Amino acid sequence: MVNTVIATTDIVDKELQALRKNRWDAAISNTSPDNGNDCKATIVMKLLIQASDLSHTMQHWHVYKEWNERFFVACHSAYTAGRVDSDPSVSWYEGEIGFFDSYVIPLSKKLDHCGLFGVSSDEYLNYAEANRDEWVREEKAMVQQYVAKYNSEQ
């Protein structure tokens, strides 16, 4: 179970994402052949790990912005050091919108649905949606600020 739960943080693998979605759909509709308490407990554990992995996206805007910038700096540093081929500033803005739409907000809805965090689950969904909206309002200025700050510190 530990390996299964840790592997749940791999959000790049499309096959794993589809498998997780199918398991979730089966668990909440009670159509899974192995839909016992162990299956549901494993799904809840995976949700908990996924939520902790990107909890900054489901908190206040200032928390999200701080951790998003830190991740950007790490990715940009890897780019300038030649460890990755693509400049993250080119697709960061659009990437964050896609990340919210395809991963963060659906995860927040699952957390709310299963009541993992009680009444706070709804709060996490609200913050995720608000952060996505704020990111869109900021347009590409936020990424430009990240790049300017990064370049001034070098």
ZAMINU-911173 format. One line per 2 residues: their letters; for each residue y, x, z of N, C-alpha, C, O. Coordinates in Angstrom, 3 decimals, decimal comma. Atoms other than C-alpha are relative to their C-alpha. Example, Ala and Ser with C-alpha at 12.3 -4.5 7.8 and 13.67 -1.06 7.14 Angstrom:
2
AS> -1,190/0,890/0,000/-4,500/12,300/7,800/1,200/0,900/0,000/1,181/1,936/0,665 ~ -1,190/-0,820/-0,060/-1,060/13,670/7,140/1,090/-0,770/0,730/2,198/-0,261/0,899
//
This chain:
154
MV> -1,191/0,818/0,000/0,000/0,000/0,000/1,261/0,866/0,000/2,252/0,502/-0,632 ~ -1,177/-0,869/-0,068/2,417/2,875/0,767/0,394/0,477/-1,388/1,572/0,429/-1,742
NT> -0,311/-0,454/1,361/2,157/4,266/-2,778/0,570/-1,130/-0,841/1,514/-0,928/-1,605 ~ -0,480/1,157/0,754/2,639/0,802/-4,233/1,435/-0,334/0,374/2,258/-0,616/-0,497
VI> -1,338/0,353/-0,473/5,710/0,146/-2,106/1,013/1,062/-0,410/2,120/0,720/-0,827 ~ -0,930/-1,065/0,386/7,304/3,547/-2,794/0,259/-0,021/-1,503/1,389/0,206/-1,936
AT> -0,164/0,039/1,460/6,701/3,218/-6,552/0,912/-1,134/-0,434/1,372/-1,155/-1,576 ~ -0,832/1,136/0,344/8,710/0,013/-6,441/1,448/0,386/-0,262/2,202/-0,402/-0,833
TD> -1,372/-0,438/0,253/11,931/2,041/-6,546/0,189/0,507/-1,423/1,314/0,809/-1,821 ~ -0,105/-0,408/1,399/11,147/3,056/-10,143/0,500/-1,188/-0,805/-0,271/-2,076/-1,168
IV> -0,598/1,142/0,693/13,536/0,718/-11,913/0,200/0,266/-1,487/0,722/-0,585/-2,207 ~ -0,172/-0,353/1,406/13,500/2,506/-15,262/-1,185/-0,472/-0,836/-1,019/-0,820/-2,005
DK> 1,225/0,355/0,705/9,914/1,666/-16,220/-0,037/-1,502/-0,270/-0,176/-2,300/0,656 ~ -0,059/1,412/0,389/10,062/-1,628/-18,149/-1,318/-0,721/0,284/-1,317/-1,898/0,644
EL> 1,292/0,616/-0,277/6,328/-2,262/-17,749/-0,139/-0,341/1,480/-0,622/-1,417/1,834 ~ 0,045/0,277/-1,439/6,572/-1,956/-13,966/0,921/-1,160/0,367/0,582/-1,984/1,216
QA> -0,924/1,101/-0,270/9,577/-4,276/-13,969/-0,632/-1,333/-0,378/-0,537/-2,306/0,370 ~ 0,647/1,235/0,451/7,652/-6,885/-15,962/-1,146/-0,387/0,934/-1,313/-1,562/1,263
LR> 1,101/0,256/-0,927/4,622/-6,546/-13,677/0,521/-0,554/1,320/-0,042/-1,506/1,861 ~ -0,580/0,487/-1,253/6,807/-6,990/-10,578/0,522/-1,431/-0,156/0,349/-2,263/0,734
KN> -0,523/1,346/0,238/8,487/-10,039/-12,103/-1,139/-1,010/-0,064/-1,039/-2,097/0,506 ~ 1,144/0,908/0,094/5,126/-11,607/-12,949/-0,632/-0,251/1,372/-1,007/-1,379/1,693
RW> 0,567/0,166/-1,351/3,813/-10,971/-9,426/0,899/-0,894/0,849/0,418/-1,749/1,592 ~ -0,940/0,825/-0,748/6,960/-12,483/-7,947/-0,142/-1,459/-0,422/-0,264/-2,345/0,424
DA> 0,113/1,368/0,503/6,722/-15,556/-10,177/-1,287/-0,664/0,483/-1,279/-1,827/0,887 ~ 1,281/0,550/-0,451/3,050/-16,027/-9,287/0,006/-0,258/1,501/-0,529/-1,267/1,960
AI> -0,006/0,157/-1,457/3,656/-15,547/-5,571/0,825/-1,197/0,440/0,419/-1,938/1,336 ~ -0,843/1,113/-0,452/6,473/-18,051/-5,300/-0,488/-1,344/-0,533/-0,146/-2,394/0,011
SN> 0,534/1,258/0,531/4,647/-20,617/-7,436/-1,411/-0,270/0,510/-2,007/-1,297/0,184 ~ 1,348/0,116/-0,558/1,350/-20,073/-5,560/-1,086/-0,101/-1,069/-2,093/-0,780/-0,868
TS> 1,010/0,032/1,056/-0,546/-19,526/-8,833/-0,809/1,281/-0,090/-1,725/1,383/-0,907 ~ 0,724/-1,272/0,029/-1,751/-16,005/-8,130/-1,378/-0,175/0,617/-1,509/-0,806/1,666
PD> 1,340/0,118/-0,570/-5,521/-15,739/-7,592/-0,130/0,733/1,335/-0,949/0,353/2,172 ~ 0,040/-0,738/-1,268/-4,889/-13,225/-4,785/1,277/-0,251/0,794/1,884/0,673/1,336
NG> -1,293/0,363/-0,566/-1,932/-15,092/-3,369/-0,048/-0,200/1,513/0,640/-1,067/2,052 ~ 0,085/0,111/-1,446/-2,858/-14,618/0,256/1,187/0,641/0,675/2,147/1,056/0,027
ND> -1,091/-0,574/-0,779/-0,663/-13,330/3,019/0,223/1,470/-0,323/1,361/1,939/-0,295 ~ -0,158/-1,416/0,332/-1,364/-9,696/2,052/0,840/0,182/-1,257/1,695/1,066/-1,316
CK> -0,773/-0,082/1,250/0,005/-10,267/-1,458/1,471/-0,293/0,269/2,351/0,429/-0,201 ~ -1,382/0,352/-0,306/3,118/-11,962/-0,133/0,661/1,066/0,872/1,839/1,376/0,692
AT> -0,549/-1,055/-0,856/3,577/-9,287/2,530/0,353/1,231/-0,824/1,379/1,867/-0,582 ~ -0,281/-1,147/0,869/3,372/-6,573/-0,129/1,259/-0,250/-0,812/2,087/0,647/-0,964
IV> -1,194/0,335/0,782/5,975/-8,353/-2,240/1,246/0,084/0,872/2,275/0,597/0,432 ~ -1,145/-0,063/-0,914/8,286/-8,700/0,765/0,339/1,455/0,322/1,513/1,822/0,368
MK> -0,242/-1,429/-0,259/7,845/-4,988/1,568/0,693/0,652/-1,197/1,608/1,456/-1,025 ~ -0,618/-0,564/1,203/8,722/-4,118/-2,032/1,455/-0,429/-0,110/2,321/0,376/-0,452
LL> -1,386/0,474/0,030/11,830/-6,284/-1,885/0,852/0,754/1,010/1,993/1,115/0,722 ~ -0,724/-0,719/-1,042/12,860/-4,580/1,332/0,332/1,423/-0,450/1,455/1,889/-0,255
IQ> -0,224/-1,366/0,484/12,450/-1,104/-0,201/1,017/0,001/-1,139/1,912/0,845/-1,170 ~ -0,952/0,080/1,108/14,285/-2,118/-3,378/1,405/-0,265/0,514/2,365/0,350/0,050
AS> -1,316/0,328/-0,558/17,131/-3,621/-1,351/0,612/1,197/0,708/1,813/1,440/0,590 ~ -0,549/-1,162/-0,708/17,481/-0,513/0,797/0,406/1,097/-0,978/1,338/1,858/-0,715
DL> -0,294/-1,017/1,007/17,482/1,679/-2,313/1,370/-0,210/-0,638/2,017/0,753/-1,048 ~ -1,295/0,267/0,632/20,582/-0,028/-3,667/0,855/-0,936/0,843/1,590/-1,774/0,321
SH> -0,719/0,888/-0,909/22,045/-1,692/-0,610/1,520/0,054/-0,180/2,216/-0,919/0,113 ~ -1,449/-0,111/0,184/25,521/-0,404/-1,449/0,532/-1,014/-1,001/1,702/-1,393/-0,934
TM> -0,448/0,966/1,007/25,663/-2,827/-4,380/0,149/-1,401/0,576/0,768/-2,270/-0,039 ~ -0,011/1,325/-0,619/25,250/-5,771/-1,997/0,821/0,000/1,286/0,597/-0,815/2,181
QH> -0,899/-0,065/-1,143/27,930/-4,772/0,509/1,440/-0,106/-0,499/1,683/-0,294/-1,691 ~ -1,416/0,118/0,342/31,717/-4,876/0,577/0,365/0,939/-1,150/-0,241/1,998/-1,307
WH> -0,458/-0,749/1,161/33,529/-3,579/-2,535/0,252/1,471/0,316/-0,116/2,345/-0,469 ~ -0,335/-1,386/-0,345/34,738/-0,443/-0,736/-1,253/0,839/0,229/-1,282/2,020/-0,117
VY> 1,274/-0,709/-0,192/31,187/0,508/0,261/-0,650/0,257/-1,352/-1,095/1,369/-1,637 ~ 0,585/-0,153/1,342/29,902/-0,118/-3,261/0,731/1,094/-0,777/0,101/1,976/-1,361
KE> -0,805/-0,948/0,772/32,757/1,861/-4,811/-0,233/1,442/0,468/-0,342/2,348/-0,359 ~ 0,226/-1,347/-0,528/32,221/4,865/-2,510/-1,341/0,562/-0,468/-1,407/1,696/-0,943
WN> 1,334/-0,495/0,360/28,486/5,138/-3,206/-0,186/0,078/-1,508/-0,917/0,934/-2,006 ~ 0,059/-0,070/1,451/28,903/4,391/-6,891/0,663/1,280/-0,488/0,155/1,940/-1,394
ER> -0,689/-1,241/0,362/31,371/7,256/-7,150/-0,870/1,215/0,333/-0,960/2,148/-0,465 ~ 0,865/-1,125/-0,385/29,012/9,589/-5,288/-1,145/0,183/-1,004/-1,481/1,304/-1,386
FF> 1,087/-0,090/0,979/26,197/8,745/-7,685/0,532/0,488/-1,346/-0,114/1,287/-2,024 ~ -0,613/-0,469/1,245/28,525/9,213/-10,656/0,226/1,505/0,050/-0,094/2,211/-0,907
VA> -0,268/-1,436/-0,143/29,566/12,652/-9,359/-1,294/0,799/-0,116/-1,321/1,847/-0,760 ~ 1,292/-0,698/0,099/25,920/13,663/-8,958/-0,483/0,044/-1,450/-0,957/1,078/-1,922
CH> 0,426/0,049/1,411/25,133/12,534/-12,517/0,902/0,855/-0,881/0,422/1,542/-1,782 ~ -0,941/-0,790/0,802/28,273/14,138/-13,943/-0,194/1,496/0,260/-0,087/2,310/-0,658
SA> 0,276/-1,408/-0,328/27,522/17,393/-12,113/-1,233/0,491/-0,735/-1,253/1,614/-1,239 ~ 1,218/-0,362/0,738/24,053/17,420/-13,649/0,315/0,182/-1,479/-0,230/1,076/-2,126
YT> -0,392/-0,117/1,410/25,635/16,877/-17,073/0,775/1,295/-0,249/0,464/2,031/-1,186 ~ -0,808/-1,203/0,222/28,217/19,655/-16,720/-0,797/1,285/0,252/-0,467/2,341/-0,286
AG> 0,858/-1,169/-0,258/25,516/22,010/-15,392/-1,075/0,158/-1,076/-1,835/1,127/-1,069 ~ 0,968/-0,096/1,088/23,418/21,300/-18,483/-1,394/-0,500/0,343/-2,339/-0,253/-0,406
RV> 1,322/0,508/-0,394/20,559/19,590/-16,621/-0,351/-1,318/-0,667/-1,522/-1,696/-0,712 ~ 0,227/1,225/0,768/20,979/16,339/-18,576/0,845/0,064/-1,257/1,876/0,736/-1,298
DS> -0,651/-0,102/1,309/22,025/15,796/-22,167/1,189/-0,933/-0,195/2,077/-0,630/-0,991 ~ -1,056/0,970/0,290/24,307/12,782/-21,953/1,050/-0,064/1,106/0,740/0,019/2,295
DP> -1,148/0,122/-0,903/27,731/12,448/-20,368/-0,019/-1,401/0,601/0,109/-2,377/-0,138 ~ 0,089/1,333/-0,602/27,467/9,582/-17,855/1,271/-0,827/-0,153/1,217/-2,056/-0,103
SV> -1,249/0,754/0,095/31,117/8,650/-18,286/0,057/-0,864/-1,258/0,812/-1,834/-1,315 ~ -0,001/0,753/1,262/30,383/7,383/-21,801/-0,560/-1,414/0,194/-0,052/-2,369/-0,394
SW> 0,652/1,303/-0,136/28,137/4,536/-20,656/0,003/-0,551/1,426/-0,641/-1,567/1,686 ~ 0,048/0,407/-1,406/28,791/4,215/-16,911/0,497/-1,422/0,213/-0,129/-2,204/0,928
YE> -0,582/1,336/-0,192/30,994/1,124/-17,126/-0,980/-1,081/-0,438/-1,293/-1,988/0,334 ~ 0,925/1,001/0,520/28,607/-0,864/-19,316/-1,330/0,033/0,750/-1,962/-1,000/0,968
GE> 1,256/-0,142/-0,727/25,616/0,505/-17,455/0,012/-0,727/1,331/-0,985/-1,337/1,717 ~ -0,099/0,690/-1,291/26,848/-0,852/-14,131/-0,063/-1,511/-0,182/-0,702/-2,204/0,610
IG> 0,055/1,450/0,251/27,382/-4,328/-15,595/-1,447/-0,409/-0,281/-1,937/-1,395/0,269 ~ 1,405/0,288/0,293/23,855/-4,265/-17,024/-0,876/0,113/1,230/-1,796/-0,684/1,415
FF> 0,768/-0,196/-1,227/22,489/-2,969/-13,720/0,148/-1,199/0,929/-0,837/-1,675/1,493 ~ -0,211/1,190/-0,821/24,075/-5,846/-11,811/-0,722/-1,210/-0,590/-1,395/-1,953/0,124
DS> 0,568/1,190/0,639/22,934/-8,434/-14,353/-1,523/0,003/-0,048/-2,160/-1,033/0,144 ~ 1,451/-0,027/0,199/19,387/-7,246/-14,855/-0,790/0,373/1,245/-1,999/0,147/1,290
YV> 0,767/-0,467/-1,145/18,481/-5,841/-11,454/0,575/-0,446/1,346/-0,131/-1,065/2,142 ~ -0,571/0,246/-1,331/20,890/-6,228/-8,519/0,085/-1,496/0,310/-0,383/-1,936/1,359
IP> -0,169/1,429/-0,269/21,726/-9,920/-8,826/-1,348/-0,726/0,037/-1,556/-1,547/0,930 ~ 1,332/0,623/-0,158/18,118/-11,001/-9,567/-0,694/0,393/1,307/-1,348/-0,443/1,932
LS> 0,589/-0,424/-1,268/16,970/-8,926/-6,575/0,653/-0,744/1,156/-0,038/-1,193/2,071 ~ -0,710/0,730/-1,057/19,647/-10,536/-4,390/-0,465/-1,450/0,074/-0,585/-2,011/1,164
KK> 0,494/1,385/0,023/18,429/-13,971/-5,483/-1,399/-0,086/0,599/-1,721/-1,050/1,294 ~ 1,345/-0,018/-0,587/14,857/-13,038/-4,563/0,079/0,153/1,516/-0,657/-0,505/2,251
LD> -0,177/-0,175/-1,439/16,008/-11,839/-1,145/0,432/-1,312/0,644/-0,043/-1,682/1,717 ~ -0,479/1,283/-0,509/17,826/-15,128/-0,667/-1,137/-1,018/0,001/-1,311/-1,761/0,967
HC> 1,093/0,968/0,126/14,827/-17,144/-1,870/-1,051/0,160/1,093/-1,500/-0,826/1,679 ~ 1,068/-0,198/-0,990/12,320/-15,551/0,483/0,538/0,087/1,419/-0,244/0,139/2,369
GL> -0,593/0,013/-1,329/14,771/-15,460/3,398/-0,251/1,264/0,803/-0,254/1,237/2,034 ~ 0,336/-1,256/-0,663/13,975/-11,835/4,166/1,031/0,410/1,044/0,668/0,930/2,099
FG> -1,054/-0,384/-0,933/17,330/-11,265/5,864/0,677/-1,213/0,631/1,808/-1,118/1,108 ~ -0,554/1,215/-0,600/17,883/-14,811/7,097/1,262/-0,441/-0,719/1,338/-0,405/-1,947
VS> -1,239/0,508/0,596/21,372/-16,174/6,559/0,785/1,106/-0,711/1,641/0,818/-1,547 ~ -0,705/-1,111/0,654/22,576/-12,701/5,520/-0,404/0,152/-1,461/0,334/0,750/-2,244
SD> 0,458/-0,110/1,387/20,557/-12,970/2,292/1,019/-0,587/-0,965/1,283/-0,016/-2,023 ~ -1,017/0,629/0,832/23,157/-15,319/0,862/1,238/0,882/-0,091/1,881/0,956/-1,139
EY> -1,153/-0,914/-0,025/25,873/-12,864/1,883/-0,213/1,160/-0,976/0,717/1,563/-1,676 ~ 0,295/-1,113/0,912/24,155/-10,060/-0,049/0,161/-0,440/-1,453/0,697/0,300/-2,278
LN> -0,164/0,528/1,356/24,018/-12,221/-3,161/1,480/-0,161/-0,320/1,924/0,203/-1,408 ~ -1,440/0,183/0,231/27,697/-13,106/-2,775/0,701/1,335/-0,240/1,539/1,446/-1,135
YA> -0,602/-1,322/0,193/28,657/-9,431/-2,406/-0,402/0,599/-1,349/0,432/1,192/-2,033 ~ 0,448/-0,546/1,282/26,552/-8,433/-5,421/0,787/-0,631/-1,145/1,252/0,068/-2,046
EA> -0,745/0,684/1,065/28,229/-11,059/-7,593/1,482/0,364/0,039/2,102/0,546/-1,009 ~ -1,411/-0,370/-0,126/31,693/-10,218/-6,232/0,236/1,432/-0,482/1,240/1,704/-1,140
NR> -0,147/-1,385/0,440/31,163/-6,490/-6,834/-0,110/0,110/-1,512/0,613/0,888/-2,134 ~ 0,118/0,000/1,458/30,043/-7,146/-10,394/1,312/-0,495/-0,619/1,826/0,105/-1,564
DE> -1,251/0,555/0,519/33,140/-9,292/-10,992/1,156/0,990/0,163/1,973/1,150/-0,744 ~ -1,064/-0,990/-0,234/35,424/-6,654/-9,443/-0,151/1,178/-0,958/0,842/1,686/-1,479
WV> 0,254/-1,106/0,936/33,787/-3,937/-11,569/0,513/-0,367/-1,396/1,124/0,460/-2,072 ~ -0,468/0,458/1,314/34,519/-5,994/-14,704/1,525/-0,021/-0,021/2,134/0,392/-1,009
RE> -1,467/0,048/-0,055/38,144/-6,545/-13,576/0,620/1,396/-0,064/1,671/1,590/-0,676 ~ -0,525/-1,365/-0,012/38,638/-2,829/-12,998/-0,058/0,636/-1,390/0,605/1,635/-1,669
EK> 0,230/-0,503/1,347/37,541/-2,299/-16,588/-0,424/1,462/0,064/-1,108/1,867/1,004 ~ 0,471/-1,384/0,046/37,037/1,325/-17,536/0,875/0,944/0,823/0,617/2,146/0,876
AM> -0,899/-0,832/-0,801/39,839/2,558/-15,273/-0,741/0,685/1,137/-0,426/1,823/1,486 ~ 0,753/-0,574/-1,115/37,372/3,144/-12,448/-0,732/1,267/-0,443/-0,699/2,282/0,252
VQ> 0,732/-1,173/0,506/35,263/5,522/-14,530/0,987/1,116/-0,330/0,706/2,285/-0,065 ~ -1,017/-1,000/0,299/38,408/7,295/-15,728/0,490/0,669/1,281/0,745/1,873/1,292
QY> -0,388/-0,573/-1,289/39,419/7,761/-12,073/-1,076/0,950/0,511/-0,765/2,021/1,034 ~ 1,101/-0,868/-0,421/35,982/9,193/-11,290/0,059/1,333/-0,734/-0,056/2,396/-0,124
VA> -0,028/-1,220/0,816/36,252/11,674/-14,166/1,196/0,861/0,389/1,055/2,073/0,551 ~ -1,206/-0,753/-0,361/39,828/12,679/-13,263/-0,168/0,685/1,354/0,190/1,851/1,519
KY> 0,220/-0,564/-1,325/38,900/13,204/-9,633/-1,020/1,136/-0,074/-0,817/2,189/0,530 ~ 1,026/-1,022/0,134/35,780/15,158/-10,564/0,588/1,268/-0,629/0,359/2,376/-0,146
NS> -0,588/-1,158/0,702/37,723/17,400/-12,990/1,031/0,731/0,852/1,164/1,950/0,750 ~ -1,015/-0,656/-0,839/40,499/18,055/-10,460/-0,635/0,813/1,133/-0,024/1,745/1,656
EQ> 0,680/-0,702/-1,080/37,949/19,207/-7,873/-0,775/1,207/-0,485/-1,287/1,980/0,325 ~ 0,771/-1,123/0,537/36,307/21,711/-10,204/0,852/1,231/-0,170/0,357/2,267/-0,613
//
